[in-house]
Amino acid sequence: MEIFAGASILLTVISIVCGCLISLVAIGGTGFLMYKAFGSTFKGMASNRNVMQTGVSAPAVILSVQDTGVTMNDNPQARIRLRVMPMGGDAFEAEVTQIIGRFQVAMLVPNASVMVKFDPNDKTKVAIESFGAPPV
């Protein structure tokens, strides 16, 4: 009788440990998949925030727009090709991947004017500041 009681306790402990391990693997796997799916989006948002705080303003013209298929809170992410025209500098082309407000999507057309901020030390880092003609 005592042998069966010890085996019962051992089986209970093994069941609890296995259940915990399965839960940890499932949670870890889900976290990894979320990181792979959305990590670049959040990294890009952090980069845009840095450019918006420290970048130089310049007018730009939209050359092309592509939908990335990603949405955040029903706001789409777009890949936008721009011609940036900094004051006193040479114009250059840049690509921005940015979450766009649902009400701003209609403004994303070729030849539309936008204001951007860019990092003068790395012209690949550009973020859209506002849509429409530059302020006068």
N, C-alpha and C positions, 0 to 999 in steps of 0.2 A: 504494500500500500504506500509506503514512504517513497519508493522508487517512482511511482506514477506521479506523486505530488511534486517531486523535484523536477521531473520531466515536464510537467505542466508549467511550472514557473519558468523553466528554461525556454520552452516554446513561446511563452508570453513575452519574455524579454527579446527573443530573436524576432518575433513579429513586430514589436514596437520599433526596434532598431532598423529593420528592413523598411518599415513604413516611413520612418524619418528619412532614410537614405533616398527612397523613391521620391519623396516630396522635395528634398533638396535638389536632386537631379532635375526634376520637372521645373522647379523655380529657376534654377541656374540656366537651364536650356532656354526657357522663355526669355530670361533677361538677355542672354547672348543673342537670340534672334531679334529682339527689340533693338539692341545696340547695332547689329548689322543693318537692320532696315532703316533706322532713324538716326543713327550716330552722325552721319555726314550732314543731315539736315540741321541738327542742333549745333554742330561745329561751324557750319556756314553762317548760322544766325549769330553766333558769338563773334565771328570774324566781321560780319556786317556791323554789329554794334560797336566794335572797336574803330572801324573806319568812320562811322557816323560821329563818334566822339572826337577823333583826332585828325580826320581827313580834311582835304582842301576842297572847297565847293567849286563846281564848274558846270556849265551847261552841256547837255548832250542830246543826241538825236537817236531814237530807236531805229535800228537797222532790221532786226527780226525778233520774233517771239516764238518760243516753243513751250508747250505744256510738259511738265516733268511727270505728271500723273500722281504727284504727291499733294495732299491737302492737309491743312491743319485748321481745325475748328471751321470747316467748310470754306476756308480760304485757300485758293490754289497756289502752288509754287510754280514759277515760270523761269525759264532760262532766256535771258534777254541779251541780245547783242547790241552794243552801243558804240557810237562814235562820240568820244569825249573831246571837248574843245576848251582846254584850260586857258585862262587869260595869260597872255605873254608866253605861251608854250605851244609846242606842236600838238596837233590833234592826234589821237590814238584810238584804236578800237579795243573794247573790253567786253567781257561776258560776265553777266551778273545772274546768279541763281538766288531768287528771293521769293518769300511768301508775299502774295499780293492780296490786298483787301478785295472782297467780292465786288464792291462798288467801284473799284479802280480798274477792273479788268478791261472795261470798254476803252480805257485810255491807252492800252497797250497795242498800238498800231504803228506800222513802219512810218517813219518821218515825223512822229510825234516828238515834241520837246519835253525833256525832263531835266531836273537838276540832280546832280550826283555829287557824292564826296568820294575822293580817291586818295590813296596813300601815295605821295609824291616819290617815295623811295621804292615802291613796288606797285606799278600801275596795273597789276592784275587784281589788286584789291580795290574794288569799286562797289558802292552801294547807292541805290536810288534814294535821294533825299525827298523829292517831291515831283509830282506830275504837273504838266502844263508848262507854259512859257516861263522863262526866268523872270524873277522880280525886277522891276525897273527902279 
